[in-house]
Amino acid sequence: MNKPWLKPIFFDTLRADLFPLKTHEEGVVRMYHCGPTLYSCPTIGNWRSFLFSDVLRRTLEWGGWKVFQAMNITDVGHMRESDDSSLKIDPIQEKAKEKGLSPWDIVARYEKQFFSDMDSLNMKKPTHMSKATKHIDDMVSMIRELVDKGYAYESNGNIYFSVKSFKKYGNLSKNLIEKLDLGHRIDINSEKRDARDFALWKTDPKHLMKWDTELGCDGFPGWHIECSAMVNSLFGDKLDIHSGGEDLVFPHHECEIAQSEAFSGKKLAGHWMHCRFLLVDGGKMGKSLGNAYTPSDIYNRGFNGSELRYSLIRGHYRQPLNFSFELLKDSRSALKRLHNFVQDLDDVKEANSHNHDFVQKYKDSFVDFMQKDLDVPQAIAVVMDLVKDSRKKGLDDIAVSAKSFLSEVNEVLGIFVKQDSSDNQKIKEMIEERNKARDDKDWKKADCIRDELLGLGIQIKDSSSGTTWNKIK
Ligand SMILES: [Zn+2]
């Protein structure tokens, strides 16, 4: 049996309190985080939430837990309001029409960029990643059963979940049923028995992504049902932590709970964790405001993936984080301080004795802060104190234990990315691939590789004698 040494206490949105992590199987955590909808590149706001789940996973693994981490990729069904709020549109389908491509091509294009950004931000790939469209059968059988059990009904070819049939609806978001329409727009739709009911399955012969199933022809799923179906197919009723950005609490997670718990009669998740918004320059982030930056936008301004990662994880996940280019610059100098320290530790020729006691007290505090609701800002402050105090004391007798502690810090926060010779080989190969794309006049591919390199902190320069590269300082 797996016996983890880390005993985390996390804030649970449903209980609205800190709560010790208790899982279905001892030493094992099954976690699920709502992933991106791929009609464009996820913004740094989305990445704040994905990296929160990465730090959560890394912390648990470091603490001796065996982690199964799942994340979905939404490639169908996520409708959103049109710019004038007059109707619901499918953004993947809209993008496909605009570009003259199929919705599948659109998703494939942004999926490639998504994984490349994941790499440049040093996020571990979740152990399970799956697209919604790979789970159509799971969704159909879940919907079938919800109809059979009386939680869902068919109306005009569409199938809706009846909110009134599920008594706990509103518990997560604390949106009491009578207050629901105050906080969220609810469309008036005469097909529904109740304005709050939400779609599980829709029928539309004009929709580009559609399936013939036992629910009927030309149908496609609603957005919420994909996560319920995926969790059920991967973990059954043994999900320990469900997480996501705070914007998903209502309606998405509220609807997931209703579907899953009506289906199984069991709790969907043991713990609910939500990461707060990312602000930009003290205000909201939005496409129309021109500040909905993607990682490539940041790399194009000369910053690298480590600096962006550090900026996005350095705030407490339950506090809004204010992103700015000043923050990025500050992260750059903090990382430089850390890198210089590691370098100086490496340069200690003869490490005399191993003064574990000195480093141990910093490590104990680091563990305490990470263990109590992932307090990354305080944990980072401890590391910075170690750097400062060690410099005063001298590095000779602490070098060995400090290095070992910092490698644990890196396991948890993933902020030191070492460039070794195999990286140099990879950079060389990427530059060759880019030059070949340029020869073939495939400018899109060439630009994409350039952005990928920027994400790795590599700036390239073309001249008549060839392409050279340097690390961004
Ligand atoms: Zn979800």
Boltz pocket constraint, residues with backbone or C-beta under 6 A from the ligand:
constraints:
  - pocket:
      binder: B
      contacts: [[A, 33], [A, 34], [A, 35], [A, 224], [A, 227], [A, 252], [A, 256]]
      max_distance: 6.0
